[in-house]
Amino acid sequence: MQHTVHDTLRDELEKYRRLFQATPDYATFSNLETGLFLDVNPGFENMIGYRREGVIGRTASSINLWVSPEDRKAAIERLKENPSEKISIVTRFRRRNGEEVLVEASLATFCMQGELLLVGIVRDITERHRAEQELLQYRNQLEQLVAQRTAELEEAMRRLHELSVNDELTGVGNRRDLNSKLDLERQLFERTGLPFSIAVLDLDGFKAVNDRFGHSVGDEVIKTFASLVKSEMRSTDYLARYGGDEFVIMLRGVSVDAAIMPLQRICDTVAQHDWSQLVPDTALSTSIGVASVHADETVDDTFSRADAALYDAKLAGKNRVMAAER
């Protein structure tokens, strides 16, 4: 026998009714305008805690379902403005026992016999959200740990670089860095002819300080000496500790004649400094030998001439600047 339109509609409704009942998620039919529940499925009963017969004909507000009624109001207004729209929101529902759950609600409307109905499919995402939050917290902790380890590594690399080029006691350049700087300056001289000079200096009488006051005081004297030299040297020049109380200044862009004046300022400053707080009843001074580079010699040759000039300054009475012989 051929089905009538009524029979077909009845069969379709029966199919949707079975699907409605079988879905494990919360599912409800309600009147869009009044909010009265027309039907709820077992998923609703399991999630919210009310039996079907206890909510049919009641509204969501009457069972205090929405933790934030404003969320429901905003969703209903959107659906009234555009009944064909399907919306999904994340909000909180309240169970019968008062417990709150985080849910993802999918809402849509359809018209039956001239009545605009609301269908809601709701999924409890409380555990999923908790897992996501735990994962987010773990990720943040991991990012913080990575950032911390990266910062520590960068600091270690910075410190390693600092130790590789700086003297640990005074903070000025060390011998390795000095050799590198001298080689670069020599290359610049070969390309451009820009002169530079090398000054070698040490503290007069430092050995007696170590013997009388000990190495810890000697270290403080060396640190003070380096500080005094840096305070008087030109900003364009470079200072390194060669070893013990011996230091080297690389004076950029000047020959011996022009180097004498800034080096003499260093001599005067060291001699005039009040050393009594570190070494009572002891006067300290510095002797300096200086040589400027020549085209027919190596950096080592220039350095040797400056070192010989330092020896000459010692022999001449100390506390002075002595230029190297050509």
Secondary structure, DSSP 4 states (H G I P E B T S, - for coil): -PPPHHHHHHHHHHHHHHHHHH-SSEEEEEETTT-BEEEE-HHHHHHH---HHHHTT-BTGGGT-BSSHHHHHHHHHHHHH-TT--EEEEEEEE-TTS-EEEEEEEEEEEEETTEEEEEEEEEE-HHHHHHHHHHHHHHHHHHHHHHHHHHHHHHHHHHHHHHHHB-TTTSSB-HHHHHHHHHHHHHHHHHH---EEEEEEEEETHHHHHHHH-HHHHHHHHHHHHHHHHHHS-TT-EEEEEETTEEEEEEET--HHHHHHHHHHHHHHHHHS--TTTSTT---EEEEEEEE--TTS-HHHHHHHHHHHHHHHHHTTSSSEEEPP-
